[in-house]
């Protein structure tokens, strides 16, 4: 039965192509290397850690494209998902 | 008001010249006056696709260097009296022309023609810069393949940086059968990735090869590609033409197959 289901689950090559392109174009568009993103992530975590305890493991920093509403063109933007474990309110 | 449109793609071999020839001929069949300019200096192609290669006396570089007047270099089409070709030079290289010279040439042609179509060379170097210099609208041609889409994305970025306001997408060589099997990206997939408006989709059609063999653009013929190119020509001309049945069936199939892939 599982084998039967996996026939449908099989990733078609068009999905593979689309997924590869999405990742490829993010670095093409921003000319931003994965190393640089890693450094940005480290710095952001460093700054935030002064004020709160954050979940470093599940922190995600991504450079994506958003549409500029006024001009309609694409501009790169940083999207961060940083779960807070504990707020240190003084 | 004349419109200056550059047909570009980044990657070679995706159908820029075929699109230029067919959309240009299509616009002429709609009663517009059109000039096609082959800007690929050193690798002349548009003349053979149009079947006008035996009539060339002067070329683009001759006009720019002042060896002849524009009128002397324009070749009248075999079928449509309002359609002209300005061929490229075969023996010179890209440095023979500068963007400023192209702008000047185009501003002179604007007085005579409703549409000026520029067939852009592959790549993003000097030839590309020359081709886009005088244009205010762009058709980006791509095929549903990773490499062509990546290059199209780069070209779109460069066009946006050059402040093009109208950038539209032509998706070429779609294969219905492969899309149905999930082995080719759909029209929606490509639009989703490139995020520019679609002006038309052209099926992979052996008649394109046949028409190139004969040197006669197939726009307007009863073939799938011929119908698709006429629709694109009408949309370029500002008419509101819905997507062809062919296009629709592909989108519908994509939705169906999508159900299975989500299982």
Interface residues (C-beta under 8 A of the other chain):
Chain A: X5 X8 X9 X12 X13 X14 X15 X17 X18 X20 X21 X22 X24 X25 X28 X29 X65 X67 X73 X74
Chain B: X144 X145 X146 X149 X150 X153 X154 X157 X160 X179 X181 X182 X183 X184 X185 X186 X189 X192 X193 X195 X257 X260 X261 X263
